[in-house]
Amino acid sequence: METLAHLRLKEFAVAFLRARGCLAVATEVRCPISRYRVDVAGYCDSERITNDNGRSLRKRCDPYTIVIECKQSRSDFLRDNERKDELLTYRKDLHCIRRSIEENRVKKEEPNLRKSGSALFAELEEWDFSKSKLPSYRKILSQLRLLDKKIYGHTKFHLLKQYQLADYLFIAAPRGMIRRCEIPPGWGLLECPRNWLKDNSNDFTEIALQATIDAPRLNSRDDHRVRLLRNIAVSASFAAMRIKPQLKEKASEPILELFGSSQQTHNYIHYQSADES
């Protein structure tokens, strides 16, 4: 049975995606090309803008998809590998070595990798370290790739990133539960106060989840976006059929009260017209 904490994380994830501009959002959505289900998925093809008259409107934008996996406990996050703590510690050490080589060798020996004019101050300049040809640096990157495969190779985290099944991938968790160095490659981190997971109220006047680590854009394929949007609709349709008896019994009650009072209604879709302000 789903715990209150996990249910709340999914509710927070839905609110986060709606605030980010996703017009279609659903929970328990099947991945585009795998047997896995994701906790929350969203689709966006327009962004909110304010015109000269101060009116809020929606403007079409390039479509993108977002997937959020909710992890209520550390054991839930690490359950796929008994040695994961040990491997994550080693991974952290390798990243320290990587950063040291970038600062002390790559920047001095390969100044051509600096992106010219990317910042006013030298310490804020951007570098394309991925093109470095230093053998020691390439070796560290190779070790990190192998280690990431050991840690995440048979998990949902690795599959979604490897096949770019969504444009943005996030993990939602209580604040401080997951260390920055433990986030799988290609994923971002959303966090909320731990005590908010114990509160059963439905007040979303404040967005609970905050992006601690931004997710890089993966540029998902068009057919993957369409397939995920289709799966969002399928998930919502099944949820609507499950709550039909309750809708008949409580037809006189406001729909928002009904949706907020029953855990069975948690798989739902939010959709609003692109013309809606």
Backbone as JSON, one array per atom type, in Angstrom:
{
  "sequence": "METLAHLRLKEFAVAFLRARGCLAVATEVRCPISRYRVDVAGYCDSERITNDNGRSLRKRCDPYTIVIECKQSRSDFLRDNERKDELLTYRKDLHCIRRSIEENRVKKEEPNLRKSGSALFAELEEWDFSKSKLPSYRKILSQLRLLDKKIYGHTKFHLLKQYQLADYLFIAAPRGMIRRCEIPPGWGLLECPRNWLKDNSNDFTEIALQATIDAPRLNSRDDHRVRLLRNIAVSASFAAMRIKPQLKEKASEPILELFGSSQQTHNYIHYQSADES",
  "N": [[0.84, -1.2, 0.0], [0.48, 2.23, -0.77], [2.38, 4.74, 0.86], [1.63, 7.61, 2.95], [3.59, 9.59, 2.77], [4.82, 9.09, 0.28], [2.66, 9.47, -1.41], [2.15, 12.18, -0.94], [4.5, 13.3, -1.97], [4.12, 12.77, -4.69], [1.87, 14.35, -5.15], [2.98, 16.87, -4.69], [4.79, 16.87, -6.8], [3.08, 16.92, -9.02], [1.96, 19.48, -8.66], [4.27, 21.0, -8.96], [4.94, 20.55, -11.68], [2.7, 21.63, -12.93], [2.99, 24.3, -12.18], [5.27, 24.84, -13.56], [4.42, 24.95, -16.12], [3.37, 22.8, -17.5], [0.73, 21.51, -19.3], [-0.53, 19.1, -19.42], [-0.63, 16.6, -17.09], [0.07, 13.67, -15.28], [-0.11, 10.86, -13.0], [1.66, 7.77, -12.25], [2.58, 6.73, -14.85], [3.24, 4.96, -17.81], [6.46, 4.3, -19.22], [7.73, 5.44, -22.45], [8.94, 3.34, -24.05], [9.32, 1.06, -22.51], [8.83, -1.37, -19.82], [8.64, -0.09, -17.45], [7.06, 2.08, -15.06], [6.58, 5.54, -14.4], [6.54, 7.83, -11.65], [5.4, 10.45, -11.85], [4.49, 12.37, -14.69], [4.84, 14.92, -17.16], [3.7, 17.17, -19.78], [4.51, 19.8, -21.95], [3.7, 22.43, -24.15], [3.43, 25.09, -24.47], [4.04, 28.39, -23.17], [3.61, 30.59, -20.39], [2.97, 34.01, -20.75], [3.08, 37.6, -20.33], [1.17, 40.13, -21.69], [1.27, 43.48, -23.2], [-0.8, 44.76, -21.95], [-0.87, 43.72, -19.48], [-2.12, 41.33, -19.23], [-2.31, 37.84, -18.69], [-1.19, 35.39, -20.85], [-0.94, 32.48, -23.05], [1.76, 31.27, -24.95], [2.79, 29.51, -27.8], [5.37, 27.04, -27.67], [8.43, 25.17, -28.24], [7.73, 21.77, -27.84], [8.11, 19.88, -24.79], [8.96, 17.27, -22.45], [8.61, 16.09, -19.06], [9.78, 14.04, -16.48], [9.22, 12.75, -13.24], [10.55, 11.05, -10.54], [9.63, 9.78, -7.45], [11.07, 9.58, -4.27], [10.77, 8.49, -1.14], [12.31, 7.61, 0.99], [15.68, 6.84, 2.04], [16.42, 4.18, 1.79], [14.66, 3.35, -0.18], [15.69, 4.73, -2.35], [18.21, 3.55, -2.61], [17.82, 0.83, -2.9], [18.33, -0.95, -4.98], [20.93, -1.92, -5.04], [23.16, -3.49, -3.0], [25.75, -2.71, -2.46], [25.77, -0.06, -2.98], [26.16, 2.28, -1.42], [28.89, 2.13, -0.83], [29.97, 2.22, -3.44], [29.05, 4.73, -4.24], [30.49, 6.41, -2.57], [33.06, 6.01, -3.58], [32.61, 7.02, -6.12], [32.2, 9.72, -5.53], [34.8, 10.41, -4.72], [36.18, 10.07, -7.13], [35.03, 12.12, -8.65], [36.02, 14.33, -7.32], [38.73, 14.12, -7.97], [38.46, 14.44, -10.71], [37.56, 17.15, -10.89], [39.8, 18.42, -9.84], [41.76, 17.87, -11.79], [40.63, 19.23, -13.93], [40.82, 21.91, -13.07], [43.55, 22.29, -12.46], [45.08, 21.23, -14.54], [43.79, 20.85, -17.13], [42.78, 23.43, -17.72], [45.13, 24.87, -17.85], [46.77, 23.51, -19.71], [45.17, 23.11, -21.93], [43.98, 25.58, -23.08], [42.37, 26.21, -25.22], [39.92, 25.08, -24.89], [38.34, 26.75, -23.52], [35.36, 28.6, -23.52], [35.11, 31.31, -25.3], [34.44, 34.57, -24.15], [32.29, 33.89, -22.49], [31.84, 34.76, -19.94], [32.24, 37.63, -17.77], [34.15, 37.63, -15.74], [37.12, 35.73, -15.11], [36.98, 33.48, -13.43], [34.4, 32.69, -13.76], [34.14, 31.75, -16.27], [33.07, 29.53, -18.9], [33.83, 26.14, -19.69], [34.59, 23.61, -22.09], [35.01, 20.77, -21.13], [34.62, 18.2, -21.99], [35.9, 17.77, -24.39], [38.51, 17.46, -23.86], [41.82, 16.13, -24.29], [43.62, 15.04, -22.6], [45.29, 12.26, -21.31], [45.1, 11.37, -18.6], [42.78, 12.65, -17.74], [40.85, 11.64, -19.51], [40.92, 9.01, -18.68], [39.86, 9.14, -16.09], [37.24, 9.95, -16.7], [36.37, 7.7, -18.09], [36.47, 5.78, -16.05], [34.47, 6.81, -14.39], [32.2, 6.5, -16.02], [32.02, 3.69, -16.18], [31.63, 3.13, -13.49], [29.2, 4.41, -12.98], [27.59, 2.8, -14.51], [27.68, 0.44, -13.05], [26.41, 1.26, -10.73], [23.92, 2.35, -11.52], [23.12, 0.87, -13.7], [21.16, -1.16, -14.04], [18.8, 0.0, -13.43], [15.85, 2.07, -13.31], [16.62, 4.71, -13.46], [18.95, 4.73, -15.05], [18.01, 3.68, -17.5], [16.02, 5.54, -18.4], [17.56, 7.82, -18.82], [19.57, 6.92, -20.6], [18.14, 6.22, -22.95], [16.85, 8.56, -23.4], [14.12, 9.15, -22.68], [12.53, 11.18, -21.84], [12.52, 14.79, -21.86], [13.43, 16.15, -19.61], [14.59, 14.97, -16.5], [13.8, 14.25, -13.17], [14.41, 13.68, -9.67], [12.39, 13.49, -6.87], [12.51, 14.25, -3.45], [12.68, 14.12, 0.2], [14.16, 16.92, 1.85], [17.68, 16.91, 2.05], [18.0, 14.16, 2.09], [19.2, 12.86, -0.05], [22.47, 12.98, -1.24], [24.29, 15.41, -3.17], [26.28, 14.32, -4.8], [25.32, 11.82, -5.3], [23.34, 11.82, -7.17], [22.0, 10.41, -10.09], [23.59, 10.37, -13.35], [22.44, 12.81, -15.67], [20.11, 13.45, -14.36], [18.03, 15.62, -12.35], [17.45, 17.22, -9.12], [14.75, 17.53, -6.93], [13.54, 19.0, -3.98], [11.79, 18.95, -0.81], [10.55, 20.28, 2.33], [10.94, 18.03, 5.07], [8.92, 17.74, 7.02], [6.63, 18.46, 5.69], [5.7, 16.27, 4.38], [4.22, 14.88, 6.16], [1.93, 16.16, 6.47], [-1.44, 16.2, 5.74], [-2.96, 17.99, 4.36], [-4.44, 19.8, 1.56], [-3.36, 22.11, 0.53], [-2.02, 24.0, -1.88], [-0.95, 26.52, -2.2], [1.6, 27.34, -1.99], [4.43, 26.3, -3.74], [5.78, 23.26, -3.05], [8.03, 21.73, -3.82], [11.39, 22.38, -4.59], [13.93, 23.14, -6.93], [16.91, 21.76, -6.38], [19.07, 20.74, -7.78], [19.43, 21.39, -11.1], [18.0, 19.76, -13.91], [19.65, 18.53, -16.79], [18.88, 19.27, -20.23], [17.74, 16.66, -22.26], [16.92, 16.32, -24.84], [14.77, 14.67, -26.01], [13.43, 12.28, -28.35], [11.03, 13.06, -30.93], [9.01, 11.13, -31.34], [9.08, 9.8, -28.91], [8.19, 11.79, -27.2], [5.55, 12.13, -28.09], [4.56, 9.58, -27.59], [4.8, 9.46, -24.8], [3.03, 11.5, -24.07], [0.67, 10.35, -24.98], [0.58, 8.15, -23.22], [0.25, 9.49, -20.81], [-2.35, 10.41, -21.14], [-3.68, 7.92, -21.25], [-3.19, 6.89, -18.67], [-4.59, 8.78, -17.16], [-7.17, 8.32, -18.11], [-7.79, 5.71, -17.22], [-7.75, 6.25, -14.48], [-9.91, 8.01, -14.29], [-12.02, 6.28, -14.87], [-11.94, 4.63, -12.67], [-12.81, 6.26, -10.6], [-15.41, 6.79, -11.2], [-17.8, 5.61, -9.92], [-17.71, 6.98, -7.47], [-18.06, 9.58, -8.29], [-20.71, 9.52, -9.09], [-22.01, 9.03, -6.66], [-21.38, 11.27, -5.21], [-22.26, 13.49, -6.56], [-23.29, 15.92, -5.95], [-21.33, 17.24, -4.6], [-18.55, 19.56, -4.6], [-16.2, 19.2, -7.25], [-13.45, 19.49, -6.76], [-13.24, 19.04, -4.03], [-13.91, 16.36, -3.92], [-11.81, 15.2, -5.37], [-9.72, 15.83, -3.68], [-10.19, 14.34, -1.43], [-9.96, 11.58, -1.67], [-7.76, 8.86, -1.93], [-7.85, 7.19, -4.11], [-8.26, 8.79, -6.28], [-5.89, 9.76, -7.09], [-4.43, 9.25, -9.42], [-4.58, 11.16, -12.0], [-5.34, 13.56, -14.56], [-4.26, 16.79, -15.46], [-5.44, 19.32, -17.4], [-5.42, 22.22, -19.32], [-6.83, 24.64, -21.48], [-4.89, 26.03, -24.12], [-5.58, 28.59, -24.61], [-6.43, 29.57, -22.28], [-6.25, 31.86, -19.65]],
  "CA": [[0.0, 0.0, 0.0], [1.27, 3.45, -0.88], [2.44, 5.51, 2.09], [1.22, 9.02, 2.86], [4.74, 10.39, 2.34], [5.01, 8.93, -1.17], [1.51, 10.11, -2.04], [2.35, 13.62, -0.86], [5.55, 13.66, -2.93], [3.52, 12.78, -6.02], [1.02, 15.55, -5.23], [3.89, 18.02, -4.84], [5.36, 16.8, -8.15], [2.03, 17.4, -9.92], [1.88, 20.93, -8.5], [5.51, 21.55, -9.53], [4.84, 20.52, -13.14], [1.68, 22.6, -13.33], [3.58, 25.63, -12.03], [6.32, 24.98, -14.58], [3.77, 25.2, -17.39], [2.86, 21.59, -18.14], [-0.71, 21.52, -19.4], [-0.98, 17.73, -19.18], [0.15, 15.97, -16.02], [-0.58, 12.49, -14.71], [0.72, 10.01, -12.16], [1.72, 6.34, -12.62], [2.57, 6.75, -16.31], [4.18, 4.01, -18.4], [7.5, 4.87, -20.07], [7.41, 5.28, -23.87], [9.39, 2.1, -24.71], [9.74, 0.05, -21.53], [7.79, -1.85, -18.9], [8.65, 0.74, -16.25], [6.15, 3.22, -14.87], [7.16, 6.65, -13.66], [5.58, 8.34, -10.65], [4.69, 11.61, -12.39], [4.99, 12.83, -16.0], [4.15, 16.11, -17.66], [3.93, 17.58, -21.17], [4.32, 21.24, -22.12], [3.93, 22.94, -25.5], [3.2, 26.53, -24.46], [4.55, 29.06, -21.99], [2.79, 31.72, -19.96], [3.58, 35.31, -20.93], [2.23, 38.74, -19.99], [1.18, 41.09, -22.8], [1.45, 44.89, -22.84], [-1.92, 45.17, -21.09], [-0.76, 43.04, -18.2], [-2.92, 40.1, -19.24], [-1.54, 36.6, -18.78], [-1.56, 34.59, -22.0], [-0.04, 31.38, -23.36], [2.4, 31.33, -26.26], [3.3, 28.21, -28.2], [6.81, 26.86, -27.59], [8.82, 23.82, -28.6], [7.22, 20.85, -26.8], [9.07, 19.1, -24.0], [8.36, 16.4, -21.44], [9.32, 16.01, -17.79], [9.47, 12.88, -15.66], [9.66, 12.89, -11.85], [10.51, 9.86, -9.7], [9.52, 10.17, -6.04], [11.75, 8.69, -3.33], [10.42, 8.97, 0.2], [13.31, 7.17, 1.98], [16.98, 6.52, 1.48], [16.4, 2.77, 1.42], [13.95, 3.29, -1.46], [16.6, 5.25, -3.37], [19.39, 2.69, -2.75], [17.44, -0.57, -2.73], [18.72, -1.82, -6.1], [22.31, -2.36, -4.98], [23.6, -3.54, -1.61], [27.05, -2.04, -2.35], [25.65, 1.26, -3.58], [26.8, 3.29, -0.56], [30.34, 2.03, -1.04], [30.27, 2.69, -4.79], [28.79, 6.17, -4.3], [31.63, 7.06, -1.93], [34.14, 5.95, -4.57], [32.22, 7.95, -7.19], [32.47, 11.07, -5.03], [36.26, 10.61, -4.76], [36.58, 10.25, -8.53], [34.61, 13.46, -9.09], [36.98, 15.27, -6.73], [39.92, 14.03, -8.81], [38.1, 15.05, -12.0], [37.55, 18.61, -10.75], [41.18, 18.86, -9.63], [42.44, 17.84, -13.09], [40.07, 20.32, -14.73], [41.32, 23.21, -12.6], [45.01, 22.4, -12.39], [45.78, 20.76, -15.73], [43.09, 21.12, -18.39], [42.7, 24.87, -17.97], [46.48, 25.37, -18.16], [47.35, 22.84, -20.86], [44.25, 23.15, -23.06], [43.18, 26.82, -22.99], [41.46, 26.28, -26.37], [38.62, 24.55, -24.5], [37.55, 27.82, -22.9], [34.36, 29.22, -24.38], [35.47, 32.72, -25.29], [33.4, 35.55, -23.89], [31.13, 33.34, -21.79], [31.65, 35.47, -18.66], [33.07, 38.81, -17.59], [35.26, 37.29, -14.86], [37.76, 34.49, -15.52], [36.53, 32.35, -12.62], [33.04, 32.31, -14.18], [34.19, 31.29, -17.66], [32.63, 28.17, -19.17], [34.81, 25.31, -20.39], [34.08, 22.37, -22.68], [35.97, 19.75, -20.69], [34.36, 16.92, -22.66], [36.78, 17.65, -25.54], [39.9, 17.34, -23.4], [42.54, 14.96, -24.79], [44.59, 14.6, -21.59], [45.07, 10.85, -20.98], [44.66, 11.19, -17.2], [41.4, 13.1, -17.64], [40.02, 10.66, -20.22], [40.86, 7.8, -17.86], [38.9, 9.4, -15.01], [35.89, 9.93, -17.28], [36.06, 6.31, -18.39], [36.18, 5.12, -14.77], [33.17, 7.28, -13.92], [31.16, 5.86, -16.83], [31.91, 2.3, -15.75], [31.07, 3.12, -12.15], [27.78, 4.76, -13.09], [26.88, 1.62, -15.03], [27.55, -0.5, -11.93], [25.47, 1.79, -9.75], [22.58, 2.62, -12.06], [22.96, 0.18, -14.98], [19.96, -2.0, -14.12], [17.73, 0.74, -12.77], [15.03, 2.98, -14.1], [17.39, 5.94, -13.65], [19.86, 4.57, -16.18], [17.26, 3.46, -18.72], [15.37, 6.77, -18.87], [18.58, 8.74, -19.31], [20.26, 6.34, -21.76], [17.29, 6.27, -24.15], [16.27, 9.9, -23.48], [12.68, 8.93, -22.76], [11.9, 12.47, -21.57], [13.49, 15.88, -22.03], [13.99, 16.47, -18.29], [14.39, 13.91, -15.5], [14.01, 14.73, -11.81], [14.09, 12.87, -8.5], [11.79, 14.28, -5.78], [12.82, 13.59, -2.18], [12.77, 15.03, 1.35], [15.4, 17.71, 1.85], [18.84, 16.37, 2.74], [18.04, 12.7, 2.08], [20.12, 12.42, -1.11], [23.61, 13.87, -1.43], [24.43, 15.87, -4.55], [27.17, 13.42, -5.55], [24.62, 10.56, -5.53], [22.33, 11.96, -8.21], [22.41, 9.72, -11.32], [23.87, 11.25, -14.5], [21.29, 13.2, -16.48], [18.94, 13.72, -13.52], [18.03, 16.75, -11.43], [16.93, 16.9, -7.79], [13.74, 18.4, -6.33], [13.44, 18.7, -2.55], [10.76, 19.62, -0.03], [10.76, 20.08, 3.77], [10.52, 16.7, 5.5], [7.68, 17.75, 7.79], [5.49, 18.66, 4.8], [5.22, 14.96, 3.94], [3.34, 14.35, 7.19], [0.73, 17.01, 6.48], [-2.4, 15.66, 4.78], [-3.78, 19.05, 3.78], [-4.32, 19.92, 0.11], [-3.1, 23.52, 0.25], [-0.88, 24.15, -2.76], [-0.72, 27.93, -2.46], [3.05, 27.47, -2.1], [5.0, 25.12, -4.37], [6.61, 22.6, -2.04], [9.29, 21.23, -4.36], [12.33, 23.36, -5.11], [15.0, 22.49, -7.69], [18.24, 21.87, -5.79], [19.96, 20.49, -8.91], [18.68, 21.45, -12.35], [18.2, 18.63, -14.82], [20.04, 18.95, -18.15], [17.93, 18.87, -21.29], [18.21, 15.46, -22.96], [16.44, 16.35, -26.23], [14.06, 13.43, -26.33], [12.93, 12.17, -29.72], [9.64, 13.48, -31.1], [8.08, 10.01, -31.15], [9.03, 9.52, -27.48], [7.31, 12.8, -26.59], [4.16, 11.81, -28.45], [4.19, 8.35, -26.88], [4.61, 9.77, -23.38], [1.77, 12.24, -23.96], [-0.39, 9.35, -25.12], [0.53, 7.37, -21.99], [-0.34, 10.36, -19.8], [-3.81, 10.36, -21.35], [-4.15, 6.58, -20.89], [-3.19, 6.82, -17.21], [-5.69, 9.6, -16.67], [-8.43, 7.69, -18.47], [-8.02, 4.62, -16.28], [-8.06, 6.85, -13.19], [-11.27, 8.54, -14.37], [-12.97, 5.17, -14.81], [-11.96, 4.09, -11.3], [-13.52, 7.14, -9.67], [-16.77, 7.03, -11.69], [-18.83, 5.36, -8.91], [-17.7, 8.04, -6.46], [-18.64, 10.78, -8.88], [-22.17, 9.38, -9.06], [-22.48, 9.11, -5.28], [-21.11, 12.58, -4.64], [-22.45, 14.44, -7.65], [-23.64, 17.24, -5.42], [-20.17, 17.85, -3.96], [-17.6, 20.2, -5.52], [-15.27, 18.2, -7.77], [-12.13, 19.61, -6.12], [-13.31, 18.38, -2.73], [-13.88, 14.93, -4.15], [-10.46, 14.8, -5.76], [-8.8, 15.99, -2.57], [-10.53, 13.52, -0.28], [-9.8, 10.15, -1.89], [-6.48, 8.44, -2.49], [-8.09, 6.54, -5.39], [-8.3, 9.77, -7.35], [-4.59, 10.4, -7.26], [-4.02, 9.15, -10.82], [-5.46, 12.03, -12.75], [-4.66, 14.42, -15.52], [-4.64, 18.2, -15.45], [-5.28, 19.9, -18.75], [-6.14, 23.45, -19.51], [-6.69, 25.1, -22.85], [-3.79, 26.96, -24.38], [-6.14, 29.95, -24.66], [-6.87, 29.96, -20.94], [-5.3, 32.77, -19.03]],
  "C": [[0.88, 1.25, 0.0], [1.22, 4.25, 0.43], [1.99, 6.95, 1.86], [2.36, 9.87, 2.33], [4.94, 10.3, 0.82], [3.86, 9.59, -1.93], [1.68, 11.62, -2.05], [3.43, 14.08, -1.85], [4.98, 13.71, -4.35], [2.61, 14.0, -6.2], [1.88, 16.81, -5.42], [4.48, 18.05, -6.25], [4.35, 17.29, -9.19], [1.95, 18.92, -9.87], [3.1, 21.62, -9.11], [5.41, 21.62, -11.06], [3.8, 21.51, -13.65], [2.23, 24.02, -13.25], [4.63, 25.9, -13.1], [5.72, 25.16, -15.97], [3.25, 23.98, -18.11], [1.34, 21.6, -18.14], [-1.3, 20.13, -19.17], [-0.05, 17.08, -18.17], [-0.62, 14.77, -15.5], [0.41, 11.72, -13.85], [0.64, 8.56, -12.64], [1.6, 6.18, -14.13], [3.62, 5.77, -16.85], [5.19, 4.75, -19.28], [7.2, 4.61, -21.54], [7.81, 3.93, -24.47], [9.81, 1.03, -23.71], [8.57, -0.34, -20.63], [7.69, -0.98, -17.66], [7.5, 1.75, -16.26], [6.89, 4.3, -14.09], [6.1, 7.24, -12.74], [4.75, 9.49, -11.2], [5.33, 12.01, -13.72], [4.18, 14.02, -16.45], [4.56, 16.46, -19.07], [3.63, 19.07, -21.28], [4.59, 21.63, -23.56], [3.58, 24.43, -25.6], [3.72, 27.12, -23.16], [3.71, 30.28, -21.67], [3.58, 33.02, -20.12], [2.59, 36.39, -20.51], [2.32, 39.76, -21.11], [1.31, 42.51, -22.27], [0.35, 45.4, -21.92], [-1.9, 44.51, -19.72], [-1.57, 41.76, -18.11], [-2.02, 38.88, -19.43], [-2.07, 35.75, -19.92], [-0.6, 33.41, -22.16], [0.46, 31.49, -24.8], [3.0, 29.98, -26.58], [4.84, 28.19, -28.12], [7.15, 25.45, -28.06], [8.39, 22.87, -27.5], [8.36, 20.16, -26.05], [8.31, 18.3, -22.94], [9.24, 16.35, -20.21], [8.84, 14.77, -17.05], [10.02, 13.1, -14.25], [9.48, 11.55, -11.13], [10.55, 10.28, -8.24], [10.16, 9.13, -5.14], [11.56, 9.22, -1.92], [11.47, 8.62, 1.25], [14.61, 6.82, 1.28], [17.04, 5.05, 1.03], [15.7, 2.56, 0.08], [14.87, 3.71, -2.6], [17.74, 4.26, -3.65], [19.08, 1.21, -2.85], [17.96, -1.49, -3.83], [20.13, -2.38, -6.0], [22.81, -2.31, -3.55], [24.91, -2.8, -1.41], [26.97, -0.59, -2.8], [26.3, 2.34, -2.72], [28.3, 3.31, -0.78], [30.73, 2.58, -2.41], [30.05, 4.2, -4.92], [29.92, 6.96, -3.64], [32.81, 7.11, -2.89], [33.86, 6.93, -5.71], [32.5, 9.39, -6.78], [33.96, 11.39, -5.09], [36.74, 10.84, -6.19], [36.18, 11.63, -9.06], [35.53, 14.53, -8.51], [38.27, 15.3, -7.56], [39.66, 14.69, -10.16], [38.16, 16.57, -11.94], [38.96, 19.16, -10.56], [41.94, 18.89, -10.95], [41.93, 18.97, -13.98], [40.68, 21.66, -14.36], [42.83, 23.35, -12.77], [45.76, 21.96, -13.64], [45.07, 21.18, -17.02], [43.09, 22.61, -18.71], [44.07, 25.46, -18.35], [47.03, 24.79, -19.47], [46.47, 22.85, -22.1], [43.36, 24.39, -23.0], [42.19, 26.98, -24.13], [40.06, 25.76, -26.04], [37.75, 25.6, -23.79], [36.6, 28.43, -23.92], [34.53, 30.73, -24.3], [34.27, 33.62, -25.08], [32.19, 35.05, -23.15], [30.86, 34.02, -20.46], [32.61, 36.63, -18.56], [34.32, 38.5, -16.77], [35.79, 35.9, -15.2], [37.24, 33.29, -14.73], [35.12, 31.88, -12.99], [32.99, 31.82, -15.62], [33.72, 29.84, -17.77], [33.69, 27.44, -20.0], [34.14, 24.07, -20.93], [35.07, 21.26, -22.37], [35.79, 18.42, -21.43], [35.29, 16.7, -23.85], [38.25, 17.55, -25.15], [40.52, 16.04, -23.91], [43.61, 14.48, -23.8], [44.31, 13.15, -21.21], [44.56, 10.63, -19.56], [43.21, 11.6, -17.02], [40.46, 12.13, -18.33], [39.86, 9.39, -19.4], [39.85, 7.97, -16.73], [37.47, 9.36, -15.53], [35.46, 8.51, -17.6], [35.71, 5.54, -17.12], [34.82, 5.53, -14.23], [32.03, 6.64, -14.71], [30.94, 4.41, -16.41], [31.26, 2.19, -14.37], [29.58, 3.45, -12.17], [26.97, 3.58, -13.62], [26.68, 0.58, -13.93], [26.46, -0.04, -10.96], [24.05, 1.84, -10.3], [22.22, 1.77, -13.28], [21.7, -0.64, -15.12], [18.76, -1.3, -13.47], [16.96, 1.59, -13.76], [15.79, 4.27, -14.41], [18.24, 5.84, -14.91], [19.09, 4.45, -17.49], [16.66, 4.75, -19.27], [16.38, 7.75, -19.44], [19.23, 8.21, -20.58], [19.45, 6.47, -23.04], [16.55, 7.61, -24.28], [14.75, 9.83, -23.64], [11.87, 10.16, -22.36], [12.97, 13.54, -21.71], [14.17, 16.26, -20.72], [13.63, 15.37, -17.3], [14.72, 14.46, -14.12], [13.71, 13.62, -10.8], [13.53, 13.82, -7.45], [12.0, 13.54, -4.47], [12.78, 14.61, -1.05], [14.14, 15.71, 1.37], [16.5, 17.03, 2.66], [18.96, 14.85, 2.69], [19.06, 12.17, 1.08], [21.23, 13.45, -1.25], [23.76, 14.22, -2.9], [25.24, 14.89, -5.4], [26.49, 12.09, -5.88], [23.59, 10.63, -6.65], [22.81, 11.28, -9.49], [22.69, 10.71, -12.44], [22.61, 11.54, -15.29], [20.05, 13.55, -15.69], [19.15, 14.99, -12.71], [17.4, 16.33, -10.11], [15.95, 17.97, -7.34], [13.59, 18.01, -4.87], [12.32, 19.51, -1.9], [11.08, 19.42, 1.45], [10.2, 18.74, 4.22], [9.16, 16.72, 6.2], [6.44, 17.96, 6.92], [4.91, 17.34, 4.33], [4.27, 14.33, 4.95], [2.03, 15.11, 7.25], [-0.22, 16.53, 5.39], [-3.3, 16.72, 4.17], [-3.54, 19.12, 2.29], [-4.09, 21.37, -0.3], [-1.84, 23.64, -0.6], [-0.65, 25.62, -3.13], [0.77, 28.2, -2.57], [3.6, 26.18, -2.7], [6.02, 24.5, -3.42], [7.97, 22.2, -2.57], [10.12, 22.36, -4.96], [13.47, 22.62, -5.8], [16.35, 22.77, -7.03], [19.32, 21.66, -6.85], [19.12, 20.5, -10.18], [19.0, 20.25, -13.23], [18.63, 19.15, -16.19], [19.0, 18.52, -19.16], [18.52, 17.72, -22.09], [17.8, 15.41, -24.42], [15.85, 15.01, -26.65], [13.55, 13.44, -27.77], [11.45, 12.56, -29.77], [8.67, 12.34, -30.85], [8.0, 9.6, -29.69], [8.13, 10.52, -26.76], [5.85, 12.47, -26.85], [3.69, 10.58, -27.69], [3.95, 8.62, -25.4], [3.33, 10.56, -23.16], [0.58, 11.29, -24.07], [-0.54, 8.55, -23.83], [-0.01, 8.17, -20.81], [-1.86, 10.33, -19.9], [-4.39, 9.01, -20.95], [-4.23, 6.45, -19.37], [-4.35, 7.59, -16.62], [-7.05, 8.97, -16.96], [-8.78, 6.55, -17.53], [-8.41, 5.16, -14.9], [-9.5, 7.38, -13.19], [-12.31, 7.43, -14.27], [-13.07, 4.6, -13.4], [-12.77, 4.96, -10.36], [-14.96, 7.4, -10.1], [-17.85, 6.74, -10.65], [-18.88, 6.46, -7.86], [-18.31, 9.32, -7.01], [-20.16, 10.72, -8.86], [-22.7, 9.59, -7.65], [-22.37, 10.53, -4.73], [-21.3, 13.68, -5.69], [-22.74, 15.84, -7.15], [-22.44, 17.95, -4.8], [-19.27, 18.5, -5.01], [-16.55, 19.19, -5.95], [-13.9, 18.28, -7.11], [-12.12, 18.97, -4.75], [-13.25, 16.87, -2.89], [-12.48, 14.47, -4.49], [-9.49, 14.93, -4.6], [-9.04, 15.02, -1.44], [-10.23, 12.05, -0.45], [-8.47, 9.82, -2.52], [-6.65, 7.78, -3.85], [-8.07, 7.51, -6.55], [-6.94, 10.34, -7.67], [-4.05, 10.28, -8.67], [-4.99, 9.99, -11.66], [-4.65, 12.87, -13.71], [-5.17, 15.85, -15.33], [-4.44, 18.71, -16.86], [-6.07, 21.19, -18.8], [-5.85, 23.98, -20.91], [-5.54, 26.07, -22.99], [-4.29, 28.39, -24.43], [-6.53, 30.44, -23.28], [-5.85, 30.84, -20.29], [-4.95, 32.31, -17.63]]
}
